[in-house]
Amino acid sequence: MVKDLVPRIHFYDQDFVDMYDRTWVWIDELWKGKEDNPNFEEGYYTFDNSNHLRLFDAMLSSLFLVYSNQTYSPYSLIDFFYKMQEENGFIASEYDIDTLKPILSEGNPGGLTLPLLSYVEFMFYHKIGNKKRLKDVVPYLEKYFSWMKENYMDENGLYKVPYEATEMGNLERLGAVYTVDFNAMVAIFALYMSDIGDILNDKELAFKYKRVYFSIKTRINSMMWDPGTRFYYDLDANCERVMNKHVGAFWTLLAEIPNDEYALFLIDQLKDPEEFGTDNPFPTVPKSSKFYSPEGNGYSSGVVPFATYMIVKGLIKYDSFVFARECSIRLMYDILDTLHPDQEEMGDVWEVYKSESEGPAAGNNRKRYLPMVALMTITLVIENIIGLDISLPRKTVYWTMQNLEAMGIEKLSLKKNNITILSNKNTRGWEIRLESEKLYYFTIEVLEEEKKKTLPIPSGKCSMLIDKL
């Protein structure tokens, strides 16, 4: 059983644990590998019956496959695209796995998708710890960025891309030319390339992309921020703001673009029930938008788990862990309510959800689209609901708990070191039980108790009492 090969999670709501386990079973049942197609050298490459491999799906999938204890290689999906890179840096957003030819559409003739590869590689490094890989992939990333810059950067320093490249489906753009979400993602690419340069002690690489980052950050803040409505907007051909609020503006949080004041304004809108703070957060457009529908209508106003992932990760950058966790839990409950695990007739999981009631959004909506759903049911469960931040190269595990609850993770592989971290209440009070094969450094922070402690955890078994911190 695949459940015996991946980490086990513990949580006070057993439905969350069952959903996590069920997702891994679905991955095992639906993913296809090299035995299905000789063009794929190793690992797993697709999750449905098509013969198409999409870079967007590969990037999303890698963010949860890093938690598979190497049962499913997160590298192989991404490495396929590196191997397909052309001399000018071009990597298509989609390939036919049988012919190895790029699949280009009328709406996206250049084959562009979200520039998140440096973010993905940075996550690989901290979850799997392969520094040599970072050095090996930098040439691919640099060439890809040069190709994107050459073909899509305008004279004003902003990127003008097809709507398809934003991966936001039928979201209404009202004639926008410079989209805030894609430009914020360019900033994210540069930000993490600079971080990779710091990890590799490559000062030239780090400085080069710091300049790129601050250049586009300055343009987004000066051109896309509207001081009257306190929000970021797309721009039209004349660089005038298109006053059409949508969820793409919150990519700026993950890119660390807003200052603290701007960020507070954005977060207020995420909390406002008449804007983006619906029962199931967050619709792609606010309730105040003329395009909003409680039924969702696909990406036009539905709740997209990928967008929720992005917002949660952005909120963490601005010290909003509790709110980010609350939003993750609310979406998780909506996924569970739609699946109906405790009823006779089972439902399913979907690409897009309604914002004010349970169920899949109306319109085009893929069932069991795992690259999207598993971001929630695996990655956000481990990182933001349980609250574990793991860095293998630093040999650190940082556990942020909102309050004391029975939860944790068991047999998580940190390279060749399996660790277990569980919290439980017994006669002595709240206790953290730890087990490890090698030394690592563990930080526990309980926000509501205002307690924080960092300790070296030796090999073997040990425990710590929260009351003694």
Secondary structure, DSSP 8 states (H G I E B T S, - for coil): -GGGTS-EEE-SSHHHHHHHHHHHHHHHHH-EETTT-TTS-SSEEESSS-SEEEHHHHHHHHHHHTTSTTSS-HHHHHHHHHHT--TTS---SEEETTT--B---SS-TT------HHHHHHHHHHHH--HHHHHHHHHHHHHHHHHHHHHHB-TTS-B---GGGGT-TT---TT-SB-HHHHHHHHHHHHHHHHHHHHTT-HHHHHHHHHHHHHHHHHIIIIIEETTTTEE--B-TTS-B-----GGGGHHHHTT-S-HHHHHHHHHHHH-TTTT--SSS-BSS-TTSTT--TT-TGGGTSB-HHHHHHHHHHHHHTT-HHHHHHHHHHHHHHHHHHH-TTSSS----BSSB-SSSSSB-SSS--BT-HHHHHIIIIIIIIIIII-EEEETTTTEEEEEESS--SEEEEEEEETTEEEEEEEEEETTEEEEEEEESS-EEEEEEETTTTEEEEEEE-SEEEEEEGGG-
